[in-house]
Amino acid sequence: MADSGRDGAGEAPHVVVVGGGIAGLAAAFFLRDEPVRVTVLEGSSTLGGKLAVSEVAGAAVDEGAEGLYIYRPKTTGLIADAGLGEQVVTASAVTTSIWTRGGLRPLPVGQFMGVPSDLDELAASGLLSDAGVARAREDVKRPASPRDGDVSVASFVAERFGQEVVDRLVDPFLSEVCSGRSEDLSFEAMLAPLANASRTHDSFAAAAGSLIPPPPPPGEERPPGIATIAGGLGTLPPVLADAVRDSGPGSSVRTGAAVSELARTERGWRLTVGSSADPEYIDADAVIVAVPAGPAGKLLAGTPGAAAAVAGLAEIPYTSRTVITLAYPRGSLPAAIAAQGCCGYRVPAVDGKLVKAVTFSTVKWPHMSDEVDLVRCTLGRVGEDDVLMRDDADLVAVAVAEFAEATGTAAAPVATRVNRWVDGLPQYTVGHLARVARIQASVAELPGLAVCGAAYEGVGVGNCVASARKAARQVAAVLRKRAAAGS
């Protein structure tokens, strides 16, 4: 049995971050200017969670998340503060198509999160049947749809536009974001800007239109709002980890350090690391829990006063996703695709395909490789976990076949890579915002404790970073208050 933590009176307060994904590392990074020492404990053998890079056909390619919104200055600020600001590169193409009804059809420009604002443009796209277009046009004639509390995305959108808009535009968008189903997902949490705008517009199309930026003045171009880091987003976690290690005496980042128990003490918290046969005990003045909802709930289960948080965390389901990267000989993509500047396509679940989204990575990120055309295929959706248990070779064969069917690509890939993210994506089901509010209120009653990560206020990298910043500020404020009180 080992015991570590405080070494004596007068030492800087000790903050332990449980979880070495992007949220945990960002939270630890944000504490670097505070008078604290930080320990990050990651249970697995690697840092970064779903931010990781490995080679495919000699090119460095992200295994998980590959991009972020450049218009989130706090996110790009983190990257700049980590010394990677000059390596931020924007996408060269962000136009997306939908593979449905027998062809690749451009997603209408006048849409927001899959919700159309220009119904004439929608009709011309060929995405919907004539009956589907006629039903969608009823939106402008219908009275506003009042709602008392949260509803599912599918129920609200179908009421306004009909089921075809749900199936062929909105559901594919949500599937790409979180591998979820629109009939389960929260309208207020997943389409928050639209949910808010819908309260001030009778027409849902008008609500979507109010959120679409006006076109730039003639002769000017607006750069795409999507960016990454040259070398991949997966290069960020090790840089953050090094910064934490260098932030002050006693700060550290550890892998293979699974936390099995969290308990309150008179002065703060005690964490149990490792097996019950040979436990290590670490004392902390504050703890940030940056792990998925299930493990977070287990850690808090024995903490008096955390019952509401534990119950809320247990109500957040997760689903799995598989990402298959295909490397084709350079020039294999049909010329029409490259000429259109299309960066990929989504596939409606109603069309029965296993691949739900495809990114033409070397079209979207032309800095990636001069030797091959890289294609990223996303597979999986809630309820399809059994399908994703098929072996790698089988899944690759399906991805190659469906990609060829959609694009006409006749070449065979020269290299492939399969990455499985088991239970990797939280599902924001109906009532999610109220659920998170209960969790956060419960945690706020436990001084020196904070939670952050994808389970709460957004699954994207930027959302996780914002959540981490909030958690770091929360525990720093508690420690400053204690210091001022002389405790």
Backbone torsions as a table, in degrees:
resi	resn	phi	psi	omega
1	MET	NA	132.0	177.9
2	ALA	-114.9	152.4	179.5
3	ASP	-135.6	121.7	-179.3
4	SER	-139.4	168.0	179.8
5	GLY	142.1	-110.3	-178.9
6	ARG	-80.7	138.3	179.7
7	ASP	-104.7	-7.2	179.1
8	GLY	159.8	169.0	-178.3
9	ALA	-64.2	147.9	177.2
10	GLY	87.0	-7.6	178.4
11	GLU	-72.7	151.2	178.1
12	ALA	-58.8	143.8	177.6
13	PRO	-55.2	145.9	-175.4
14	HIS	-105.7	122.0	176.0
15	VAL	-111.1	126.5	176.5
16	VAL	-107.5	129.3	175.3
17	VAL	-105.8	120.5	179.5
18	VAL	-94.4	108.7	-179.2
19	GLY	118.9	124.6	-178.2
20	GLY	-110.7	30.2	170.5
21	GLY	-79.5	-169.4	-177.1
22	ILE	-62.7	-37.0	-179.6
23	ALA	-66.1	-47.5	-179.1
24	GLY	-64.5	-44.0	179.9
25	LEU	-66.8	-38.3	178.0
26	ALA	-65.8	-41.9	178.4
27	ALA	-59.7	-44.9	178.7
28	ALA	-64.0	-38.9	179.0
29	PHE	-63.5	-41.4	-178.7
30	PHE	-66.4	-18.3	179.5
31	LEU	-88.8	1.0	-171.3
32	ARG	-64.5	-25.4	-179.0
33	ASP	-95.1	1.1	177.1
34	GLU	-87.4	154.2	178.6
35	PRO	-78.3	62.5	-178.4
36	VAL	-135.9	163.5	166.6
37	ARG	-112.5	143.9	-169.9
38	VAL	-121.6	137.7	171.5
39	THR	-122.7	124.6	173.9
40	VAL	-102.5	127.9	-179.7
41	LEU	-115.9	115.1	178.3
42	GLU	-114.3	126.4	-175.5
43	GLY	-72.2	-30.2	-178.7
44	SER	-84.5	-176.8	-177.4
45	SER	-87.7	-5.9	-177.3
46	THR	-132.3	158.4	177.7
47	LEU	-100.5	161.3	171.1
48	GLY	104.0	-16.4	-179.0
49	GLY	59.4	-122.7	-177.6
50	LYS	-85.3	8.9	171.9
51	LEU	-103.5	101.8	-178.7
52	ALA	-152.1	150.3	-178.9
53	VAL	-125.4	139.1	169.7
54	SER	-147.2	169.6	-174.0
55	GLU	-88.8	141.7	169.6
56	VAL	-130.9	117.4	-178.2
57	ALA	52.7	38.6	176.3
58	GLY	84.3	-1.8	-179.8
59	ALA	-106.2	140.1	176.5
60	ALA	-78.5	119.7	-173.5
61	VAL	-132.0	135.3	177.3
62	ASP	-63.9	140.7	177.5
63	GLU	-87.9	-29.7	-179.1
64	GLY	-121.9	-122.5	-179.4
65	ALA	-56.7	139.0	-174.3
66	GLU	-123.2	-9.9	-176.0
67	GLY	-152.0	167.7	177.5
68	LEU	-148.8	165.0	179.7
69	TYR	-81.6	120.5	-176.6
70	ILE	-72.1	-17.9	-179.2
71	TYR	-84.6	11.0	169.7
72	ARG	-98.0	91.1	-172.8
73	PRO	-60.6	-27.3	179.7
74	LYS	-69.4	-31.8	178.1
75	THR	-73.1	-49.1	178.2
76	THR	-66.0	-27.7	175.5
77	GLY	-64.9	-39.6	176.4
78	LEU	-60.1	-45.5	-179.3
79	ILE	-62.7	-42.1	178.7
80	ALA	-65.0	-43.8	-179.7
81	ASP	-64.1	-27.5	178.1
82	ALA	-80.6	-1.7	177.4
83	GLY	89.6	13.7	-177.4
84	LEU	-111.5	12.0	-175.1
85	GLY	-57.9	-38.2	-178.5
86	GLU	-74.0	-9.0	179.7
87	GLN	-98.7	3.7	177.4
88	VAL	-74.3	128.0	179.3
89	VAL	-126.5	141.3	-179.7
90	THR	-94.3	156.4	178.5
91	ALA	-67.0	146.3	176.8
92	SER	-90.1	-14.2	-179.7
93	ALA	-150.3	137.8	177.2
94	VAL	-131.5	3.1	178.9
95	THR	-67.0	133.4	-176.9
96	THR	-121.1	145.4	175.0
97	SER	-111.7	169.1	172.8
98	ILE	-119.8	126.7	176.5
99	TRP	-91.5	103.2	-176.9
100	THR	-161.8	160.1	177.0
101	ARG	51.3	40.8	171.4
102	GLY	86.1	8.2	179.5
103	GLY	-169.3	170.2	173.3
104	LEU	-84.2	118.0	-175.5
105	ARG	-119.5	128.8	-177.4
106	PRO	-59.8	134.7	173.2
107	LEU	-67.7	129.9	-178.5
108	PRO	-54.7	139.4	177.6
109	VAL	-63.3	-39.0	-178.1
110	GLY	-81.7	60.9	176.4
111	GLN	-139.6	155.1	177.5
112	PHE	-135.2	117.2	-177.6
113	MET	54.6	36.1	179.1
114	GLY	87.4	-8.3	-178.2
115	VAL	-92.0	122.4	-175.1
116	PRO	-76.5	146.2	173.7
117	SER	-111.8	-25.4	-178.3
118	ASP	-115.0	103.3	-173.5
119	LEU	-77.0	-23.0	172.9
120	ASP	-67.8	-42.3	176.9
121	GLU	-63.4	-39.9	178.1
122	LEU	-61.5	-44.0	179.8
123	ALA	-61.8	-40.2	-177.6
124	ALA	-71.6	-19.7	-177.2
125	SER	-70.6	-23.6	-176.8
126	GLY	77.9	8.2	-179.4
127	LEU	-68.9	-32.2	-175.6
128	LEU	-113.7	158.8	171.1
129	SER	-71.5	167.1	177.3
130	ASP	-58.8	-40.1	179.1
131	ALA	-66.0	-37.2	178.7
132	GLY	-65.9	-39.6	177.7
133	VAL	-65.0	-44.4	-179.9
134	ALA	-60.3	-40.8	179.2
135	ARG	-67.4	-39.5	179.3
136	ALA	-62.6	-35.7	-179.0
137	ARG	-66.8	-15.9	179.1
138	GLU	-68.6	-16.7	-179.0
139	ASP	-53.1	-44.6	-174.7
140	VAL	-71.6	-16.2	-179.3
141	LYS	-94.4	-17.6	-175.2
142	ARG	-82.4	147.3	173.8
143	PRO	-67.4	163.3	178.0
144	ALA	-56.4	148.2	-178.4
145	SER	-99.1	98.8	178.0
146	PRO	-69.5	149.4	176.6
147	ARG	-142.7	140.4	179.7
148	ASP	-109.6	93.2	-175.9
149	GLY	92.1	-175.7	-174.9
150	ASP	-75.3	152.6	175.1
151	VAL	-137.7	170.1	176.8
152	SER	-76.0	153.9	175.8
153	VAL	-57.5	-46.6	-175.7
154	ALA	-60.9	-42.3	-176.4
155	SER	-66.0	-40.5	-178.4
156	PHE	-72.4	-47.6	-177.6
157	VAL	-64.8	-40.7	179.5
158	ALA	-64.8	-36.0	177.6
159	GLU	-62.5	-37.8	-177.9
160	ARG	-81.8	-48.1	-169.6
161	PHE	-113.5	-15.9	-173.6
162	GLY	98.5	166.2	-171.6
163	GLN	-70.3	-29.2	-177.2
164	GLU	-64.6	-36.5	177.3
165	VAL	-65.5	-38.5	175.3
166	VAL	-60.5	-51.3	-171.7
167	ASP	-68.2	-38.9	-168.5
168	ARG	-106.2	-9.6	177.6
169	LEU	-124.1	-56.6	-171.7
170	VAL	-76.9	-45.8	-179.4
171	ASP	-60.5	-42.8	176.3
172	PRO	-62.2	-35.9	176.6
173	PHE	-61.7	-47.8	-178.4
174	LEU	-67.8	-35.2	177.7
175	SER	-62.6	-39.3	178.5
176	GLU	-68.2	-36.4	-178.0
177	VAL	-69.3	-49.4	-170.9
178	CYS	-141.1	11.0	-178.2
179	SER	59.3	28.5	-177.6
180	GLY	-99.5	175.8	178.8
181	ARG	-112.0	132.6	-174.2
182	SER	-64.6	-23.7	179.3
183	GLU	-74.3	-15.6	178.6
184	ASP	-101.4	-28.3	-167.1
185	LEU	-81.9	149.1	-177.4
186	SER	-74.4	127.0	175.0
187	PHE	-63.4	-44.0	-176.6
188	GLU	-67.7	-33.4	-176.7
189	ALA	-89.4	-41.9	-173.4
190	MET	-84.9	-32.2	179.8
191	LEU	-121.4	48.3	-172.1
192	ALA	-54.7	-46.5	179.2
193	PRO	-59.2	-40.2	179.0
194	LEU	-69.7	-39.1	178.2
195	ALA	-60.2	-41.9	178.7
196	ASN	-68.8	-45.1	-178.3
197	ALA	-65.5	-30.8	-178.1
198	SER	-65.9	-18.8	179.5
199	ARG	-75.5	-17.1	-177.2
200	THR	-116.9	8.2	178.0
201	HIS	-133.6	132.3	177.3
202	ASP	-68.1	-40.2	179.8
203	SER	-91.1	134.0	177.1
204	PHE	-71.0	-31.3	175.2
205	ALA	-62.2	-40.4	178.0
206	ALA	-66.3	-36.5	177.2
207	ALA	-61.7	-44.3	177.9
208	ALA	-63.9	-42.8	-179.6
209	GLY	-61.2	-32.6	-179.0
210	SER	-68.1	-16.0	-177.5
211	LEU	-100.6	-4.9	-179.2
212	ILE	-90.4	122.3	-179.5
213	PRO	-59.6	145.2	176.1
214	PRO	-65.7	155.0	179.2
215	PRO	-64.7	152.3	179.1
216	PRO	-66.8	158.7	177.5
217	PRO	-57.7	155.2	179.3
218	PRO	-54.6	135.6	179.2
219	GLY	88.0	-7.8	178.9
220	GLU	-110.2	150.9	177.0
221	GLU	-120.5	138.7	175.3
222	ARG	-96.0	121.4	-178.6
223	PRO	-64.6	149.4	176.7
224	PRO	-56.8	146.2	-177.6
225	GLY	-87.2	9.5	-178.7
226	ILE	-108.7	137.1	-178.3
227	ALA	-141.6	167.1	173.4
228	THR	-146.8	-173.6	175.6
229	ILE	-108.8	132.6	175.9
230	ALA	-55.7	125.6	-173.6
231	GLY	98.5	-10.2	176.3
232	GLY	105.7	149.4	175.7
233	LEU	-61.3	-25.6	-180.0
234	GLY	-66.7	-7.6	174.9
235	THR	-80.4	-12.7	-177.6
236	LEU	-71.8	-46.4	-176.0
237	PRO	-54.6	-47.1	-179.5
238	PRO	-64.3	-30.2	177.3
239	VAL	-68.5	-43.0	176.9
240	LEU	-62.7	-41.9	-179.4
241	ALA	-61.6	-42.2	178.5
242	ASP	-63.7	-38.6	179.3
243	ALA	-64.7	-37.7	178.0
244	VAL	-65.2	-45.8	179.2
245	ARG	-58.8	-33.8	-177.0
246	ASP	-90.9	3.0	-172.0
247	SER	-75.4	-18.5	179.0
248	GLY	168.3	167.1	-179.9
249	PRO	-57.6	132.5	175.5
250	GLY	88.8	-11.6	179.5
251	SER	-76.4	142.8	-176.1
252	SER	-153.3	160.0	174.6
253	VAL	-129.9	122.1	-174.9
254	ARG	-122.3	140.2	170.8
255	THR	-107.2	168.1	-177.7
256	GLY	61.9	28.6	-177.0
257	ALA	-123.3	75.7	-178.4
258	ALA	-76.9	128.2	178.4
259	VAL	-89.1	122.6	-177.0
260	SER	-102.3	-17.7	-176.9
261	GLU	-153.8	144.5	176.6
262	LEU	-131.4	126.4	-176.7
263	ALA	-138.2	145.6	176.7
264	ARG	-77.2	147.2	174.2
265	THR	-128.1	177.0	-178.7
266	GLU	-62.2	-34.4	-176.5
267	ARG	-103.1	-6.7	-178.7
268	GLY	166.4	-110.0	-173.0
269	TRP	-141.6	151.9	172.5
270	ARG	-126.8	129.6	179.3
271	LEU	-109.9	138.3	174.8
272	THR	-103.0	124.5	-177.3
273	VAL	-116.9	136.4	176.3
274	GLY	91.8	-165.7	-174.1
275	SER	-81.0	159.6	177.6
276	SER	-66.4	-22.2	179.6
277	ALA	-73.5	-30.7	-179.4
278	ASP	-144.5	68.6	-175.1
279	PRO	-76.1	152.4	170.7
280	GLU	-114.6	134.4	-180.0
281	TYR	-109.1	130.6	179.4
282	ILE	-123.3	125.0	177.1
283	ASP	-92.7	142.4	-178.3
284	ALA	-142.4	149.5	173.9
285	ASP	-83.3	-26.3	179.0
286	ALA	-151.8	153.2	-177.9
287	VAL	-135.0	135.3	170.6
288	ILE	-112.8	120.2	-179.9
289	VAL	-95.9	110.4	-175.1
290	ALA	-121.9	50.8	178.2
291	VAL	-122.3	166.3	-179.9
292	PRO	-58.1	166.8	-171.8
293	ALA	-58.1	-43.4	-177.9
294	GLY	-60.7	-55.9	176.8
295	PRO	-60.9	-35.4	178.2
296	ALA	-62.7	-42.8	178.9
297	GLY	-63.0	-38.3	178.7
298	LYS	-65.6	-37.4	179.1
299	LEU	-67.2	-35.2	-177.0
300	LEU	-88.1	-7.0	-172.0
301	ALA	-59.4	-32.9	-178.2
302	GLY	-95.4	9.7	-176.4
303	THR	-93.6	118.3	176.6
304	PRO	-58.2	134.2	179.5
305	GLY	91.3	-3.4	-176.9
306	ALA	-103.8	12.5	-173.8
307	ALA	-58.7	-42.3	-178.7
308	ALA	-65.7	-38.4	177.8
309	ALA	-65.7	-43.9	180.0
310	VAL	-60.9	-43.2	-180.0
311	ALA	-64.4	-43.5	179.8
312	GLY	-65.1	-41.8	178.9
313	LEU	-62.6	-35.6	179.7
314	ALA	-67.0	-18.4	-177.5
315	GLU	-91.3	1.6	-179.8
316	ILE	-98.4	105.9	-179.3
317	PRO	-81.1	162.7	178.4
318	TYR	-128.7	156.3	173.6
319	THR	-135.8	169.8	-174.6
320	SER	-104.6	162.7	177.9
321	ARG	-147.1	147.0	173.5
322	THR	-122.5	134.1	177.4
323	VAL	-114.6	122.3	178.4
324	ILE	-112.9	123.5	177.8
325	THR	-102.7	128.3	-180.0
326	LEU	-116.2	130.1	176.3
327	ALA	-109.0	118.9	-179.8
328	TYR	-107.9	156.5	173.4
329	PRO	-54.6	140.8	-177.9
330	ARG	-55.5	133.6	-179.3
331	GLY	91.0	6.5	-177.8
332	SER	-75.3	-28.1	-179.4
333	LEU	-67.4	138.7	178.0
334	PRO	-54.2	140.9	-176.2
335	ALA	-58.3	-33.0	-178.0
336	ALA	-63.1	-35.6	179.8
337	ILE	-66.7	-47.7	180.0
338	ALA	-64.1	-38.5	-178.3
339	ALA	-66.8	-33.7	-179.3
340	GLN	-75.3	-14.8	-176.9
341	GLY	69.3	22.7	179.7
342	CYS	-78.0	133.1	-176.9
343	CYS	-96.6	-0.2	177.9
344	GLY	155.9	-169.6	-179.5
345	TYR	-149.7	158.2	173.9
346	ARG	-110.1	157.1	-177.6
347	VAL	-126.4	117.5	177.6
348	PRO	-60.3	138.6	179.7
349	ALA	-61.9	-28.7	-178.8
350	VAL	-66.0	-14.9	178.9
351	ASP	-86.2	-2.6	168.5
352	GLY	76.2	19.9	179.1
353	LYS	-92.4	153.4	177.9
354	LEU	-79.1	-39.4	176.8
355	VAL	-76.2	126.9	-176.8
356	LYS	-104.0	-18.2	177.1
357	ALA	-157.1	146.9	179.1
358	VAL	-133.4	134.6	174.4
359	THR	-117.0	129.3	172.6
360	PHE	-84.2	87.4	-166.5
361	SER	-60.8	-41.2	-177.6
362	THR	-81.2	-7.3	167.3
363	VAL	-84.5	-44.5	-179.9
364	LYS	-69.1	-41.5	-177.8
365	TRP	-122.4	80.7	-173.3
366	PRO	-66.9	-11.2	177.3
367	HIS	-75.8	-9.6	-167.3
368	MET	-70.0	-44.3	-173.6
369	SER	-159.4	141.9	172.7
370	ASP	-103.2	-3.5	-171.3
371	GLU	-101.8	-30.1	-175.2
372	VAL	-139.1	162.2	168.6
373	ASP	-95.9	121.0	-177.6
374	LEU	-101.7	133.2	-178.7
375	VAL	-127.5	132.2	-177.9
376	ARG	-112.4	121.2	-179.0
377	CYS	-112.4	127.7	178.9
378	THR	-105.5	125.2	-177.8
379	LEU	-120.2	148.7	172.9
380	GLY	109.4	149.7	-179.3
381	ARG	-162.6	158.9	177.8
382	VAL	-49.3	130.0	-179.9
383	GLY	92.8	-3.2	-177.9
384	GLU	-112.6	19.4	-178.1
385	ASP	-59.3	-36.2	-180.0
386	ASP	-63.8	-38.2	179.3
387	VAL	-63.1	-39.3	-176.5
388	LEU	-75.1	-4.9	175.5
389	MET	-83.3	-3.6	175.4
390	ARG	-61.8	155.4	-174.2
391	ASP	-69.9	164.0	-173.7
392	ASP	-58.0	-44.7	-176.7
393	ALA	-61.3	-39.5	179.7
394	ASP	-65.8	-45.9	-179.6
395	LEU	-64.9	-39.8	177.7
396	VAL	-62.1	-42.7	179.9
397	ALA	-60.7	-41.4	178.1
398	VAL	-64.6	-44.7	-179.2
399	ALA	-61.8	-43.6	179.7
400	VAL	-63.4	-43.8	-178.1
401	ALA	-65.8	-43.9	-178.6
402	GLU	-69.9	-34.7	176.6
403	PHE	-65.3	-42.3	178.3
404	ALA	-63.5	-40.4	179.9
405	GLU	-64.2	-39.8	-177.1
406	ALA	-74.4	-37.4	-170.0
407	THR	-110.8	-16.4	-174.8
408	GLY	81.5	9.4	178.8
409	THR	-66.4	121.1	-175.8
410	ALA	-96.5	-19.0	-175.8
411	ALA	-69.8	159.9	173.6
412	ALA	-100.1	145.2	178.6
413	PRO	-66.6	146.8	178.4
414	VAL	-92.5	-14.3	177.5
415	ALA	-158.4	150.9	178.2
416	THR	-140.1	159.3	175.1
417	ARG	-146.5	138.3	179.7
418	VAL	-119.0	125.4	175.5
419	ASN	-122.2	125.0	-179.2
420	ARG	-109.1	128.5	177.4
421	TRP	-113.8	88.3	-176.2
422	VAL	-74.8	127.3	-177.4
423	ASP	49.2	44.7	-173.5
424	GLY	-94.0	-12.1	-173.1
425	LEU	-126.2	118.6	176.5
426	PRO	-69.9	149.5	179.3
427	GLN	-109.9	120.5	179.8
428	TYR	-87.3	80.4	-177.8
429	THR	-75.7	169.8	-176.3
430	VAL	-52.0	132.0	-178.1
431	GLY	91.5	9.1	-173.5
432	HIS	-61.8	-43.6	-176.2
433	LEU	-62.7	-42.2	177.4
434	ALA	-65.8	-36.8	178.7
435	ARG	-62.5	-46.8	180.0
436	VAL	-65.4	-38.5	178.2
437	ALA	-60.5	-39.5	178.1
438	ARG	-66.7	-40.7	178.6
439	ILE	-61.9	-48.7	-176.8
440	GLN	-66.5	-37.0	177.6
441	ALA	-65.5	-39.6	179.0
442	SER	-65.4	-44.2	-180.0
443	VAL	-65.9	-35.8	-179.0
444	ALA	-63.6	-20.6	178.0
445	GLU	-81.2	-2.1	-179.6
446	LEU	-113.9	90.7	-173.6
447	PRO	-55.4	135.1	179.1
448	GLY	85.8	10.1	178.4
449	LEU	-122.7	138.7	174.8
450	ALA	-145.9	157.6	177.2
451	VAL	-125.9	152.0	176.0
452	CYS	-158.1	165.7	178.4
453	GLY	133.2	-171.0	-173.8
454	ALA	-72.3	-14.5	-174.6
455	ALA	-72.3	-12.4	-164.6
456	TYR	-110.4	-65.7	-168.7
457	GLU	-128.5	32.2	176.4
458	GLY	138.4	139.1	-175.2
459	VAL	-92.8	-11.9	-177.8
460	GLY	-74.1	165.4	179.6
461	VAL	-58.0	-45.6	179.7
462	GLY	-61.3	-39.6	178.1
463	ASN	-64.1	-41.4	179.1
464	CYS	-64.7	-39.5	178.4
465	VAL	-64.9	-42.8	178.4
466	ALA	-62.7	-40.1	177.8
467	SER	-63.4	-39.5	179.2
468	ALA	-65.8	-41.9	179.2
469	ARG	-61.7	-41.8	179.2
470	LYS	-62.4	-43.2	-179.7
471	ALA	-66.2	-41.8	179.4
472	ALA	-62.3	-42.4	178.6
473	ARG	-65.1	-36.5	-178.8
474	GLN	-62.9	-48.9	-177.9
475	VAL	-73.6	-33.5	178.3
476	ALA	-63.2	-39.0	179.1
477	ALA	-63.9	-40.0	178.7
478	VAL	-64.2	-43.4	-178.1
479	LEU	-68.4	-36.8	176.3
480	ARG	-65.2	-38.8	178.4
481	LYS	-64.2	-41.0	177.9
482	ARG	-64.3	-42.9	-179.7
483	ALA	-62.6	-40.9	-179.5
484	ALA	-65.2	-32.5	-179.3
485	ALA	-82.8	-7.2	178.2
486	GLY	77.2	19.4	-179.4
487	SER	-94.4	NA	NA
